[in-house]
Amino acid sequence: MEQFEYLLVLAGCLAITAPLEFFGARVYRRPVRLARAVLPVAAVFLVWDAIAIANRVWSYNPEHMTGVRLPLAIPLEEFLFFLVIPVCAVLTYSCVQAMLRRLRTGRRTQEPAGEVRS
């Protein structure tokens, strides 16, 4: 079971933040926008991670990993980390924005989080 700890933590992060979608985050409803926010940053950090692994700057405890390696020797869990954690952050930020907007206006708006009204 220890080999799945990293994956379980990532699943827990998603499970905890997923309900924020119902509080106005509207992140999963706009997958292209989410991908444009997450994927470029994930790509940069995955390259950085691959370089650090290749130069033995850091490594991962195999007891807590599945052993699945992607190209450039990046563990599956690390690849998922760079997708899951930013998605959770965007969900949280968007939800807080939506709730603050509701408090300011005193009503529920249909305006997507993160967009400015003109």
All heavy atoms as an XYZ file, in Angstrom:
941
protein
N       0.823     -1.201      0.000
C       0.000      0.000      0.000
C       0.865      1.262      0.000
O       0.453      2.277     -0.496
C      -0.937     -0.038      1.206
C      -1.988      1.015      1.155
S      -3.092      0.738     -0.222
C      -4.349      1.887      0.118
N       2.066      1.173      0.599
C       2.945      2.343      0.663
C       3.283      2.879     -0.717
O       3.466      4.076     -0.887
C       4.247      2.005      1.398
C       4.123      1.997      2.878
C       5.464      1.758      3.553
O       6.511      1.925      2.905
O       5.450      1.415      4.741
N       3.357      1.995     -1.708
C       3.741      2.428     -3.043
C       2.693      3.330     -3.683
O       2.973      3.981     -4.683
C       4.025      1.232     -3.944
C       2.787      0.437     -4.327
C       3.124     -0.849     -5.020
O       4.100     -1.493     -4.662
N       2.343     -1.228     -5.988
N       1.515      3.405     -3.110
C       0.455      4.253     -3.661
C       0.227      5.521     -2.852
O      -0.708      6.276     -3.125
C      -0.852      3.462     -3.759
C      -0.772      2.315     -4.723
C      -0.679      1.018     -4.264
C      -0.779      2.548     -6.089
C      -0.596     -0.039     -5.152
C      -0.695      1.495     -6.987
C      -0.606      0.201     -6.517
N       1.078      5.779     -1.851
C       0.871      6.944     -0.981
C       0.841      8.256     -1.752
O      -0.026      9.093     -1.525
C       1.936      6.991      0.114
C       1.671      6.026      1.220
C       2.682      6.113      2.347
O       3.520      7.044      2.350
O       2.637      5.244      3.235
N       1.793      8.459     -2.635
C       1.861      9.703     -3.413
C       0.581      9.873     -4.234
O      -0.040     10.941     -4.244
C       3.094      9.657     -4.308
C       3.609     10.967     -4.855
C       4.929     11.066     -5.278
C       2.815     12.090     -4.975
C       5.434     12.240     -5.804
C       3.318     13.273     -5.498
C       4.617     13.337     -5.918
O       5.125     14.504     -6.441
N       0.155      8.798     -4.894
C      -1.076      8.866     -5.692
C      -2.302      9.123     -4.814
O      -3.204      9.876     -5.209
C      -1.271      7.571     -6.481
C      -0.327      7.344     -7.651
C      -0.596      5.986     -8.292
C      -0.449      8.452     -8.689
N      -2.323      8.531     -3.642
C      -3.450      8.751     -2.733
C      -3.512     10.197     -2.243
O      -4.599     10.767     -2.107
C      -3.381      7.778     -1.547
C      -3.672      6.326     -1.886
C      -3.367      5.418     -0.695
C      -5.113      6.148     -2.339
N      -2.371     10.786     -1.985
C      -2.348     12.198     -1.574
C      -2.880     13.084     -2.704
O      -3.680     13.993     -2.469
C      -0.924     12.625     -1.149
C      -0.823     14.133     -1.011
C      -0.539     11.939      0.145
N      -2.456     12.801     -3.926
C      -2.949     13.579     -5.068
C      -4.459     13.392     -5.249
O      -5.186     14.362     -5.508
C      -2.203     13.187     -6.339
C      -0.719     13.547     -6.377
C      -0.070     12.991     -7.638
C      -0.525     15.046     -6.292
N      -4.935     12.163     -5.108
C      -6.371     11.898     -5.209
C      -7.123     12.632     -4.101
O      -8.209     13.190     -4.340
C      -6.645     10.403     -5.140
N      -6.555     12.662     -2.911
C      -7.166     13.393     -1.809
C      -7.258     14.883     -2.092
O      -8.275     15.523     -1.793
N      -6.213     15.440     -2.674
C      -6.231     16.867     -3.033
C      -7.364     17.159     -4.021
O      -8.095     18.140     -3.868
C      -4.895     17.279     -3.634
S      -3.539     17.306     -2.469
N      -7.503     16.309     -5.010
C      -8.595     16.488     -5.979
C      -9.953     16.313     -5.320
O     -10.883     17.091     -5.582
C      -8.448     15.503     -7.143
C      -7.434     15.845     -8.203
C      -7.336     14.721     -9.230
C      -7.776     17.158     -8.897
N     -10.091     15.319     -4.468
C     -11.371     15.062     -3.806
C     -11.787     16.217     -2.900
O     -12.967     16.577     -2.846
C     -11.289     13.766     -3.003
N     -10.821     16.799     -2.216
C     -11.129     17.907     -1.307
C     -11.527     19.163     -2.067
O     -12.423     19.899     -1.651
C      -9.931     18.175     -0.371
C      -9.795     17.028      0.624
C     -10.063     19.507      0.355
C      -8.495     17.035      1.398
N     -10.873     19.431     -3.186
C     -11.148     20.672     -3.910
C     -12.241     20.538     -4.972
O     -12.788     21.550     -5.401
C      -9.873     21.218     -4.575
O      -9.347     20.232     -5.462
C      -8.842     21.622     -3.535
N     -12.575     19.336     -5.405
C     -13.588     19.152     -6.452
C     -14.930     19.808     -6.119
O     -15.540     20.432     -6.997
C     -13.769     17.672     -6.765
N     -15.421     19.737     -4.884
C     -16.705     20.384     -4.583
C     -16.706     21.902     -4.758
O     -17.774     22.520     -4.864
C     -16.960     20.015     -3.118
C     -16.160     18.785     -2.887
C     -14.948     18.924     -3.764
N     -15.531     22.514     -4.815
C     -15.473     23.966     -5.012
C     -16.096     24.372     -6.346
O     -16.539     25.503     -6.501
C     -14.022     24.457     -4.928
C     -13.333     24.252     -3.585
C     -11.886     24.722     -3.657
C     -14.078     24.950     -2.470
N     -16.142     23.445     -7.276
C     -16.776     23.708     -8.565
C     -18.237     24.120     -8.363
O     -18.760     24.978     -9.084
C     -16.689     22.459     -9.452
C     -17.248     22.632    -10.831
C     -16.365     23.463    -11.755
O     -15.227     23.794    -11.393
O     -16.841     23.773    -12.849
N     -18.883     23.550     -7.370
C     -20.297     23.834     -7.118
C     -20.507     25.139     -6.363
O     -21.628     25.609     -6.225
C     -20.944     22.674     -6.364
C     -20.838     21.385     -7.109
C     -20.008     20.374     -6.652
C     -21.532     21.183     -8.288
C     -19.895     19.180     -7.338
C     -21.433     19.993     -8.994
C     -20.615     18.989     -8.515
N     -19.431     25.725     -5.857
C     -19.524     27.001     -5.156
C     -19.134     28.171     -6.054
O     -18.857     29.263     -5.569
C     -18.645     26.993     -3.899
C     -19.155     26.083     -2.831
C     -18.554     24.852     -2.621
C     -20.241     26.436     -2.049
C     -19.019     23.990     -1.647
C     -20.721     25.581     -1.069
C     -20.108     24.356     -0.870
N     -19.087     27.930     -7.345
C     -18.854     29.010     -8.284
C     -17.498     29.033     -8.949
O     -17.186     29.980     -9.673
N     -16.669     28.029     -8.743
C     -15.330     28.053     -9.334
C     -15.391     27.976    -10.854
O     -14.649     28.656    -11.552
C     -14.487     26.900     -8.785
N     -16.257     27.130    -11.395
C     -16.438     26.964    -12.841
C     -15.134     26.660    -13.576
O     -14.895     27.165    -14.666
C     -17.097     28.191    -13.443
C     -18.473     28.424    -12.913
C     -19.107     29.574    -13.608
N     -20.412     29.806    -13.028
C     -21.276     30.612    -13.538
N     -20.998     31.273    -14.622
N     -22.438     30.774    -12.962
N     -14.298     25.880    -12.982
C     -13.012     25.534    -13.576
C     -13.159     24.347    -14.518
O     -12.691     24.382    -15.645
C     -11.973     25.241    -12.469
C     -10.706     24.639    -13.031
C     -11.669     26.523    -11.705
N     -13.834     23.311    -14.058
C     -13.999     22.117    -14.891
C     -14.944     22.370    -16.063
O     -14.924     21.631    -17.037
C     -14.500     20.940    -14.058
C     -13.481     20.421    -13.072
C     -13.812     20.221    -11.742
C     -12.182     20.127    -13.470
C     -12.884     19.729    -10.841
C     -11.248     19.651    -12.582
C     -11.608     19.451    -11.261
O     -10.684     18.973    -10.378
N     -15.744     23.391    -15.978
C     -16.667     23.719    -17.072
C     -15.961     24.407    -18.235
O     -16.547     24.595    -19.286
C     -17.786     24.629    -16.562
C     -18.648     23.951    -15.528
C     -19.674     24.892    -14.989
N     -20.205     24.364    -13.744
C     -21.064     24.996    -12.995
N     -21.502     26.186    -13.348
N     -21.497     24.460    -11.882
N     -14.710     24.814    -18.016
C     -13.927     25.478    -19.068
C     -12.578     24.771    -19.198
O     -11.536     25.314    -18.841
C     -13.752     26.948    -18.703
C     -15.082     27.695    -18.632
C     -14.913     29.185    -18.452
N     -14.023     29.563    -17.370
C     -14.417     30.011    -16.188
N     -15.674     30.142    -15.921
N     -13.543     30.360    -15.268
N     -12.589     23.548    -19.738
C     -11.354     22.755    -19.778
C     -10.254     23.357    -20.645
O      -9.075     23.207    -20.326
C     -11.810     21.400    -20.319
C     -13.097     21.670    -21.009
C     -13.728     22.827    -20.302
N     -10.609     24.042    -21.721
C      -9.572     24.640    -22.574
C      -8.847     25.740    -21.813
O      -7.614     25.832    -21.838
C     -10.180     25.168    -23.896
C      -9.153     25.939    -24.693
C     -10.751     24.016    -24.705
N      -9.591     26.539    -21.107
C      -8.997     27.618    -20.309
C      -8.110     27.045    -19.192
O      -7.017     27.544    -18.932
C     -10.112     28.470    -19.714
C      -9.620     29.694    -19.024
C     -10.786     30.531    -18.595
N     -10.299     31.767    -18.033
C     -11.054     32.669    -17.486
N     -12.358     32.524    -17.457
N     -10.535     33.759    -16.983
N      -8.576     25.981    -18.566
C      -7.786     25.331    -17.519
C      -6.494     24.770    -18.097
O      -5.422     24.954    -17.518
C      -8.606     24.215    -16.861
C      -7.902     23.416    -15.774
C      -7.490     24.320    -14.612
C      -8.810     22.290    -15.290
N      -6.585     24.128    -19.232
C      -5.388     23.566    -19.880
C      -4.400     24.666    -20.243
O      -3.190     24.500    -20.062
C      -5.786     22.770    -21.117
N      -4.902     25.786    -20.734
C      -4.009     26.904    -21.081
C      -3.323     27.480    -19.859
O      -2.228     28.035    -19.949
C      -4.801     27.989    -21.815
C      -5.109     27.601    -23.239
C      -5.852     28.641    -24.043
N      -5.707     29.996    -23.577
C      -6.646     30.932    -23.706
N      -7.790     30.647    -24.276
N      -6.429     32.147    -23.274
N      -3.938     27.366    -18.711
C      -3.340     27.875    -17.473
C      -2.340     26.890    -16.877
O      -1.301     27.298    -16.350
C      -4.440     28.179    -16.460
N      -2.627     25.602    -16.969
C      -1.834     24.593    -16.265
C      -0.714     23.995    -17.122
O       0.409     23.833    -16.651
C      -2.759     23.477    -15.730
C      -1.963     22.315    -15.182
C      -3.697     24.033    -14.674
N      -0.998     23.658    -18.349
C      -0.046     22.891    -19.154
C       1.286     23.586    -19.447
O       2.336     22.943    -19.330
C      -0.705     22.408    -20.442
C      -1.837     21.392    -20.239
C      -2.436     20.990    -21.576
C      -1.361     20.197    -19.459
N       1.312     24.872    -19.804
C       2.625     25.495    -20.054
C       3.536     25.500    -18.822
O       4.722     25.213    -18.920
C       2.282     26.924    -20.481
C       0.877     26.869    -20.946
C       0.218     25.799    -20.127
N       2.955     25.787    -17.679
C       3.744     25.811    -16.440
C       4.192     24.393    -16.086
O       5.342     24.176    -15.699
C       2.930     26.450    -15.303
C       3.692     26.405    -13.989
C       2.550     27.872    -15.660
N       3.300     23.427    -16.245
C       3.655     22.028    -15.960
C       4.799     21.577    -16.857
O       5.720     20.890    -16.395
C       2.433     21.133    -16.148
N       4.759     21.965    -18.109
C       5.828     21.571    -19.046
C       7.182     22.103    -18.591
O       8.177     21.371    -18.598
C       5.500     22.069    -20.450
N       7.224     23.361    -18.188
C       8.483     23.955    -17.723
C       9.012     23.205    -16.498
O      10.189     22.848    -16.426
C       8.295     25.456    -17.407
C       9.495     26.026    -16.666
C       8.015     26.233    -18.678
N       8.143     22.944    -15.537
C       8.587     22.282    -14.315
C       8.926     20.815    -14.549
O       9.794     20.261    -13.858
C       7.557     22.444    -13.201
C       7.649     23.780    -12.534
C       6.714     24.763    -12.786
C       8.703     24.067    -11.679
C       6.810     26.006    -12.191
C       8.812     25.310    -11.074
C       7.859     26.281    -11.333
N       8.279     20.168    -15.508
C       8.642     18.781    -15.818
C      10.035     18.700    -16.429
O      10.811     17.801    -16.106
C       7.598     18.149    -16.736
C       6.297     17.760    -16.032
C       5.204     17.454    -17.049
C       6.527     16.581    -15.102
N      10.374     19.653    -17.284
C      11.725     19.695    -17.848
C      12.735     19.954    -16.738
O      13.777     19.295    -16.659
C      11.821     20.760    -18.967
C      13.264     20.996    -19.364
C      10.980     20.345    -20.164
N      12.419     20.907    -15.878
C      13.284     21.222    -14.745
C      13.479     19.972    -13.863
O      14.593     19.646    -13.449
C      12.670     22.367    -13.957
C      13.363     22.739    -12.681
C      14.709     22.820    -12.453
C      12.740     23.088    -11.451
N      14.956     23.209    -11.153
C      13.761     23.386    -10.519
C      11.417     23.209    -11.041
C      13.495     23.763     -9.212
C      11.163     23.593     -9.738
C      12.187     23.862     -8.842
N      12.399     19.267    -13.597
C      12.441     18.055    -12.795
C      13.316     16.991    -13.458
O      14.121     16.339    -12.792
C      11.013     17.531    -12.628
C      10.777     16.889    -11.293
O      11.415     17.290    -10.308
O       9.938     15.974    -11.247
N      13.151     16.823    -14.766
C      13.942     15.831    -15.506
C      15.433     16.154    -15.429
O      16.263     15.252    -15.255
C      13.481     15.768    -16.961
N      15.767     17.428    -15.544
C      17.173     17.843    -15.445
C      17.716     17.558    -14.047
O      18.826     17.047    -13.882
C      17.331     19.339    -15.814
C      17.034     19.531    -17.299
C      18.711     19.850    -15.446
C      16.872     20.974    -17.717
N      16.923     17.861    -13.024
C      17.351     17.617    -11.646
C      17.525     16.126    -11.377
O      18.479     15.717    -10.700
C      16.343     18.223    -10.677
N      16.639     15.305    -11.917
C      16.754     13.854    -11.734
C      18.013     13.339    -12.441
O      18.788     12.564    -11.874
C      15.499     13.140    -12.260
C      14.288     13.476    -11.391
C      15.716     11.628    -12.301
C      12.961     13.052    -11.996
N      18.221     13.786    -13.679
C      19.382     13.337    -14.458
C      20.699     13.735    -13.794
O      21.684     12.992    -13.856
C      19.309     13.907    -15.874
N      20.716     14.885    -13.146
C      21.931     15.356    -12.472
C      22.008     14.916    -11.010
O      22.862     15.400    -10.265
C      22.017     16.880    -12.570
C      22.332     17.328    -13.974
O      23.226     16.789    -14.616
N      21.591     18.302    -14.472
N      21.097     14.059    -10.618
C      21.040     13.513     -9.269
C      20.944     14.589     -8.187
O      21.481     14.446     -7.079
C      22.220     12.590     -9.002
C      22.260     11.411     -9.949
C      23.474     10.547     -9.689
N      23.664      9.615    -10.776
C      23.314      8.346    -10.737
N      22.738      7.858     -9.682
N      23.544      7.571    -11.776
N      20.254     15.684     -8.530
C      20.010     16.737     -7.551
C      19.004     16.228     -6.525
O      19.116     16.510     -5.343
C      19.484     18.021     -8.234
C      19.070     19.067     -7.227
C      20.536     18.564     -9.189
N      18.024     15.453     -6.993
C      17.096     14.802     -6.091
C      16.597     13.513     -6.702
O      16.795     13.237     -7.866
C      15.929     15.689     -5.680
C      15.008     16.139     -6.766
C      14.145     15.378     -7.493
C      14.824     17.467     -7.217
N      13.440     16.140     -8.369
C      13.835     17.447     -8.216
C      15.378     18.687     -6.864
C      13.415     18.586     -8.874
C      14.935     19.821     -7.528
C      13.970     19.759     -8.508
N      15.973     12.739     -5.842
C      15.417     11.459     -6.272
C      14.129     11.228     -5.492
O      13.734     12.063     -4.677
C      16.412     10.328     -6.018
O      16.676     10.227     -4.644
N      13.513     10.102     -5.734
C      12.237      9.794     -5.095
C      12.343      8.468     -4.380
O      12.982      7.537     -4.865
C      11.122      9.752     -6.157
C      11.002     11.069     -6.863
C      11.661     11.295     -8.067
C      10.281     12.103     -6.299
C      11.582     12.520     -8.697
C      10.196     13.332     -6.927
C      10.855     13.533     -8.121
O      10.786     14.743     -8.738
N      11.713      8.387     -3.245
C      11.735      7.176     -2.452
C      10.874      6.119     -3.153
O       9.654      6.271     -3.245
C      11.196      7.459     -1.052
C      11.343      6.278     -0.130
O      11.447      5.139     -0.567
N      11.335      6.559      1.159
N      11.484      5.043     -3.625
C      10.726      4.031     -4.362
C       9.662      3.323     -3.518
O       8.724      2.756     -4.067
C      11.803      3.047     -4.834
C      12.991      3.313     -4.007
C      12.896      4.724     -3.520
N       9.772      3.402     -2.209
C       8.759      2.782     -1.338
C       7.401      3.465     -1.459
O       6.378      2.862     -1.154
C       9.215      2.817      0.113
C      10.390      1.924      0.410
C      10.833      2.017      1.857
O      10.059      2.539      2.691
O      11.945      1.572      2.155
N       7.401      4.735     -1.864
C       6.161      5.504     -1.935
C       5.724      5.765     -3.376
O       4.848      6.582     -3.612
C       6.336      6.832     -1.195
C       6.741      6.653      0.221
N       5.891      6.176      1.188
C       7.933      6.851      0.834
C       6.529      6.097      2.339
N       7.776      6.508      2.151
N       6.336      5.071     -4.314
C       6.060      5.284     -5.737
C       5.644      3.955     -6.378
O       6.048      2.891     -5.918
C       7.305      5.809     -6.441
C       7.997      6.963     -5.740
S       7.065      8.471     -5.809
C       7.677      9.116     -7.321
N       4.894      4.049     -7.450
C       4.458      2.840     -8.152
C       5.576      2.221     -8.982
O       5.494      1.058     -9.348
C       3.282      3.150     -9.091
O       3.687      4.141    -10.037
C       2.064      3.601     -8.318
N       6.583      3.003     -9.312
C       7.675      2.510    -10.145
C       7.465      2.812    -11.624
O       8.349      2.548    -12.439
N       6.324      3.368    -11.978
C       6.057      3.730    -13.372
C       6.848      4.989    -13.695
O       6.735      5.998    -13.008
C       4.545      3.965    -13.607
C       4.288      4.433    -15.026
C       3.754      2.720    -13.289
N       7.651      4.908    -14.731
C       8.469      6.054    -15.164
C       8.032      6.470    -16.553
O       7.813      5.641    -17.425
C       9.951      5.689    -15.197
C      10.526      5.362    -13.855
C      11.115      6.575    -13.244
N      11.659      6.252    -11.929
C      12.354      7.103    -11.234
N      12.621      8.282    -11.718
N      12.785      6.800    -10.049
N       7.941      7.753    -16.748
C       7.594      8.329    -18.047
C       8.890      8.710    -18.755
O       9.971      8.605    -18.176
C       6.682      9.536    -17.837
C       5.375      9.213    -17.099
C       4.595     10.485    -16.840
C       4.535      8.218    -17.862
N       8.803      9.185    -19.983
C      10.032      9.643    -20.650
C      10.796     10.642    -19.782
O      10.199     11.364    -18.991
C       9.499     10.305    -21.919
C       8.218      9.586    -22.202
C       7.628      9.287    -20.846
N      12.087     10.670    -19.946
C      13.014     11.509    -19.182
C      13.106     11.072    -17.725
O      13.494     11.853    -16.865
C      12.627     12.990    -19.278
C      12.550     13.573    -20.689
C      12.048     15.007    -20.651
C      13.903     13.502    -21.376
N      12.711      9.829    -17.431
C      12.813      9.222    -16.097
C      11.952      9.904    -15.038
O      12.204      9.777    -13.848
C      14.272      9.180    -15.644
N      10.914     10.605    -15.457
C      10.029     11.270    -14.497
C       9.011     10.255    -13.977
O       8.321      9.609    -14.757
C       9.312     12.468    -15.149
C      10.334     13.523    -15.522
C       8.249     13.038    -14.216
C       9.784     14.692    -16.274
N       8.909     10.115    -12.653
C       7.913      9.190    -12.101
C       6.490      9.654    -12.425
O       6.213     10.858    -12.494
C       8.157      9.259    -10.590
C       9.515      9.841    -10.435
C       9.738     10.719    -11.617
N       5.612      8.702    -12.618
C       4.212      9.008    -12.913
C       3.628      9.964    -11.882
O       2.942     10.932    -12.225
C       3.390      7.712    -12.938
C       1.869      7.885    -13.022
C       1.484      8.509    -14.359
C       1.175      6.558    -12.808
N       3.917      9.717    -10.620
C       3.370     10.544     -9.542
C       3.826     11.991     -9.657
O       3.055     12.911     -9.387
C       3.789      9.977     -8.181
C       3.210      8.613     -7.884
C       4.002      7.452     -8.466
O       4.956      7.672     -9.235
O       3.666      6.306     -8.134
N       5.068     12.195    -10.053
C       5.595     13.558    -10.189
C       4.929     14.270    -11.361
O       4.598     15.449    -11.283
C       7.112     13.510    -10.366
C       7.778     14.851    -10.284
C       7.751     15.456     -8.884
O       7.192     14.878     -7.944
O       8.311     16.556     -8.747
N       4.729     13.551    -12.444
C       4.014     14.106    -13.598
C       2.606     14.541    -13.180
O       2.176     15.656    -13.480
C       3.944     13.058    -14.715
C       3.112     13.468    -15.882
C       3.610     14.331    -16.840
C       1.811     12.992    -16.027
C       2.836     14.721    -17.924
C       1.035     13.375    -17.095
C       1.541     14.242    -18.056
N       1.913     13.678    -12.466
C       0.555     14.006    -12.018
C       0.547     15.159    -11.019
O      -0.378     15.974    -11.012
C      -0.112     12.769    -11.415
C      -0.413     11.649    -12.402
C      -0.946     10.419    -11.670
C      -1.392     12.116    -13.471
N       1.589     15.240    -10.185
C       1.694     16.341     -9.230
C       1.624     17.689     -9.943
O       0.928     18.602     -9.500
C       3.007     16.233     -8.453
C       3.304     17.433     -7.593
C       2.790     17.525     -6.317
C       4.096     18.476     -8.069
C       3.058     18.632     -5.520
C       4.374     19.575     -7.286
C       3.852     19.658     -6.003
N       2.353     17.808    -11.071
C       2.398     19.076    -11.791
C       1.105     19.385    -12.534
O       0.947     20.487    -13.073
C       3.590     19.103    -12.747
C       4.901     19.246    -12.028
C       5.858     18.254    -12.116
C       5.173     20.348    -11.243
C       7.061     18.375    -11.447
C       6.367     20.483    -10.565
C       7.319     19.493    -10.661
N       0.180     18.455    -12.559
C      -1.150     18.710    -13.108
C      -2.180     18.906    -11.999
O      -2.961     19.855    -12.016
C      -1.579     17.559    -14.023
C      -0.708     17.303    -15.241
C      -1.206     16.072    -15.986
C      -0.675     18.511    -16.163
N      -2.163     18.022    -11.022
C      -3.183     18.018     -9.973
C      -3.098     19.248     -9.070
O      -4.108     19.922     -8.822
C      -3.082     16.725     -9.125
C      -3.923     16.816     -7.857
C      -3.495     15.524     -9.967
N      -1.924     19.561     -8.570
C      -1.798     20.666     -7.614
C      -2.170     22.012     -8.248
O      -2.917     22.786     -7.643
C      -0.392     20.678     -6.970
C      -0.160     19.373     -6.191
C      -0.208     21.899     -6.080
C      -1.239     19.027     -5.156
N      -1.732     22.327     -9.473
C      -2.199     23.570    -10.083
C      -3.717     23.597    -10.317
O      -4.350     24.641    -10.146
C      -1.451     23.636    -11.415
C      -0.222     22.844    -11.175
C      -0.644     21.723    -10.262
N      -4.307     22.464    -10.679
C      -5.763     22.425    -10.852
C      -6.446     22.732     -9.516
O      -7.400     23.515     -9.469
C      -6.222     21.066    -11.423
C      -7.729     20.898    -11.299
C      -5.791     20.925    -12.871
N      -5.952     22.146     -8.441
C      -6.518     22.422     -7.117
C      -6.362     23.891     -6.740
O      -7.268     24.496     -6.164
C      -5.851     21.533     -6.063
S      -6.196     19.776     -6.262
N      -5.225     24.468     -7.086
C      -4.988     25.882     -6.795
C      -5.934     26.772     -7.593
O      -6.511     27.727     -7.059
C      -3.543     26.245     -7.096
N      -6.127     26.470     -8.865
C      -7.036     27.258     -9.705
C      -8.466     27.123     -9.189
O      -9.211     28.106     -9.130
C      -6.925     26.841    -11.184
C      -8.020     27.465    -12.026
C      -5.551     27.213    -11.742
N      -8.859     25.922     -8.803
C     -10.194     25.712     -8.229
C     -10.391     26.566     -6.980
O     -11.409     27.243     -6.827
C     -10.391     24.243     -7.859
C     -10.990     23.337     -8.897
C     -10.788     21.879     -8.508
C     -12.456     23.622     -9.093
N      -9.416     26.522     -6.092
C      -9.513     27.277     -4.843
C      -9.567     28.775     -5.114
O     -10.429     29.495     -4.579
C      -8.323     26.939     -3.925
O      -8.314     25.526     -3.707
C      -8.421     27.667     -2.607
N      -8.680     29.263     -5.949
C      -8.639     30.686     -6.265
C      -9.947     31.142     -6.916
O     -10.513     32.171     -6.536
C      -7.457     30.972     -7.195
C      -7.361     32.418     -7.602
C      -6.848     33.367     -6.733
C      -7.801     32.848     -8.852
C      -6.763     34.699     -7.091
C      -7.723     34.173     -9.216
C      -7.200     35.099     -8.343
O      -7.128     36.411     -8.695
N     -10.435     30.376     -7.870
C     -11.668     30.747     -8.575
C     -12.869     30.735     -7.644
O     -13.754     31.580     -7.746
C     -11.908     29.805     -9.752
O     -10.877     29.940    -10.698
N     -12.899     29.786     -6.729
C     -14.000     29.721     -5.774
C     -13.978     30.919     -4.830
O     -15.011     31.528     -4.560
C     -13.937     28.419     -4.982
S     -15.313     28.214     -3.848
N     -12.807     31.258     -4.330
C     -12.685     32.425     -3.444
C     -13.111     33.686     -4.186
O     -13.856     34.516     -3.649
C     -11.252     32.552     -2.880
C     -11.040     33.894     -2.196
C     -10.966     31.408     -1.918
N     -12.688     33.820     -5.436
C     -13.101     34.975     -6.239
C     -14.614     35.040     -6.374
O     -15.211     36.106     -6.223
C     -12.490     34.897     -7.639
C     -11.256     35.692     -7.820
C     -10.886     35.759     -9.289
O     -11.146     34.847    -10.076
N     -10.261     36.842     -9.662
N     -15.235     33.931     -6.686
C     -16.687     33.890     -6.867
C     -17.409     34.235     -5.572
O     -18.387     34.993     -5.582
C     -17.115     32.514     -7.367
N     -16.918     33.708     -4.461
C     -17.571     33.994     -3.174
C     -17.398     35.453     -2.767
O     -18.335     36.079     -2.263
C     -17.051     33.045     -2.111
C     -17.435     31.606     -2.401
S     -16.803     30.478     -1.185
C     -18.314     30.136     -0.313
N     -16.228     36.010     -3.007
C     -16.022     37.427     -2.690
C     -16.890     38.317     -3.565
O     -17.434     39.322     -3.098
C     -14.543     37.798     -2.852
C     -13.597     37.239     -1.795
C     -12.150     37.564     -2.151
C     -13.957     37.767     -0.416
N     -17.039     37.943     -4.818
C     -17.905     38.704     -5.721
C     -19.353     38.671     -5.220
O     -20.043     39.676     -5.233
C     -17.801     38.148     -7.139
C     -18.494     38.968     -8.166
C     -18.243     38.590     -9.613
N     -18.027     37.186     -9.898
C     -16.821     36.616    -10.060
N     -15.728     37.333     -9.953
N     -16.720     35.331    -10.326
N     -19.787     37.508     -4.746
C     -21.148     37.398     -4.201
C     -21.310     38.266     -2.967
O     -22.349     38.893     -2.778
C     -21.461     35.953     -3.842
C     -21.821     35.128     -5.022
C     -22.312     33.763     -4.578
N     -21.895     32.817     -5.591
C     -21.448     31.613     -5.380
N     -21.353     31.156     -4.153
N     -21.096     30.839     -6.362
N     -20.310     38.301     -2.119
C     -20.384     39.140     -0.921
C     -20.457     40.616     -1.281
O     -21.186     41.381     -0.655
C     -19.174     38.879     -0.025
C     -19.180     37.576      0.758
C     -17.846     37.386      1.470
C     -20.324     37.539      1.758
N     -19.672     41.019     -2.279
C     -19.672     42.430     -2.691
C     -20.995     42.842     -3.313
O     -21.486     43.932     -3.075
C     -18.551     42.703     -3.684
C     -17.194     42.868     -3.056
C     -16.190     43.442     -4.035
N     -16.127     42.724     -5.294
C     -15.294     41.723     -5.580
N     -14.440     41.327     -4.653
N     -15.294     41.135     -6.739
N     -21.554     41.988     -4.135
C     -22.786     42.338     -4.847
C     -24.023     41.958     -4.063
O     -25.112     42.446     -4.371
C     -22.839     41.654     -6.222
O     -22.855     40.245     -6.050
C     -21.676     42.072     -7.087
N     -23.870     41.080     -3.087
C     -25.017     40.666     -2.297
C     -25.931     39.696     -3.027
O     -27.054     39.460     -2.623
N     -25.457     39.161     -4.111
C     -26.272     38.203     -4.877
C     -25.357     37.225     -5.596
O     -24.168     37.431     -5.706
C     -27.168     38.908     -5.877
C     -26.399     39.698     -6.916
C     -27.326     40.444     -7.867
N     -26.577     41.345     -8.691
C     -25.905     41.001     -9.776
N     -25.883     39.753    -10.160
N     -25.253     41.888    -10.485
N     -25.972     36.198     -6.127
C     -25.223     35.204     -6.893
C     -25.166     35.664     -8.339
O     -26.187     35.959     -8.947
C     -25.908     33.852     -6.799
C     -25.123     32.763     -7.442
C     -25.766     31.448     -7.191
N     -24.891     30.416     -7.719
C     -25.184     29.159     -7.729
N     -26.317     28.747     -7.237
N     -24.345     28.280     -8.229
N     -23.965     35.727     -8.889
C     -23.806     36.164    -10.272
C     -23.557     34.975    -11.183
O     -23.084     33.951    -10.748
C     -22.634     37.153    -10.424
O     -21.452     36.460    -10.077
C     -22.814     38.361     -9.545
N     -23.843     35.134    -12.446
C     -23.584     34.097    -13.428
C     -22.265     34.342    -14.154
O     -21.908     33.632    -15.062
C     -24.723     34.054    -14.468
C     -26.041     33.614    -13.864
C     -25.959     32.235    -13.252
O     -25.384     31.325    -13.834
N     -26.527     32.068    -12.070
N     -21.563     35.364    -13.745
C     -20.294     35.731    -14.353
C     -19.208     34.734    -13.979
O     -19.039     34.388    -12.827
C     -19.928     37.112    -13.805
C     -18.774     37.766    -14.455
C     -18.573     39.116    -13.830
O     -19.547     39.824    -13.603
O     -17.417     39.437    -13.542
N     -18.478     34.207    -14.971
C     -17.413     33.249    -14.669
C     -16.330     33.877    -13.795
O     -16.006     35.051    -13.953
C     -16.851     32.887    -16.034
C     -17.914     33.265    -17.018
C     -18.659     34.398    -16.398
N     -15.798     33.082    -12.898
C     -14.740     33.557    -12.017
C     -13.511     33.940    -12.834
O     -13.184     33.292    -13.808
C     -14.363     32.471    -11.015
N     -12.870     35.018    -12.437
C     -11.655     35.432    -13.111
C     -11.877     36.411    -14.251
O     -10.928     36.911    -14.822
N     -13.110     36.672    -14.602
C     -13.381     37.634    -15.679
C     -13.868     38.942    -15.087
O     -14.615     38.970    -14.117
C     -14.418     37.054    -16.651
C     -13.856     35.836    -17.376
C     -14.838     35.281    -18.407
O     -15.799     35.988    -18.751
O     -14.607     34.157    -18.855
N     -13.460     40.011    -15.673
C     -13.781     41.335    -15.189
C     -14.932     41.913    -15.992
O     -14.949     41.848    -17.213
C     -12.554     42.277    -15.288
C     -12.895     43.648    -14.801
C     -11.393     41.691    -14.528
N     -15.912     42.460    -15.278
C     -17.045     43.088    -15.967
C     -16.625     44.473    -16.422
O     -15.870     45.160    -15.768
C     -18.226     43.206    -15.018
C     -18.811     41.852    -14.729
C     -19.873     41.812    -13.696
N     -20.683     42.989    -13.533
C     -21.615     43.084    -12.610
N     -21.810     42.082    -11.797
N     -22.346     44.167    -12.479
N     -17.128     44.880    -17.563
C     -16.801     46.232    -18.044
C     -17.963     47.177    -17.912
O     -19.052     46.833    -17.640
C     -16.335     46.188    -19.492
O     -17.187     45.394    -20.290
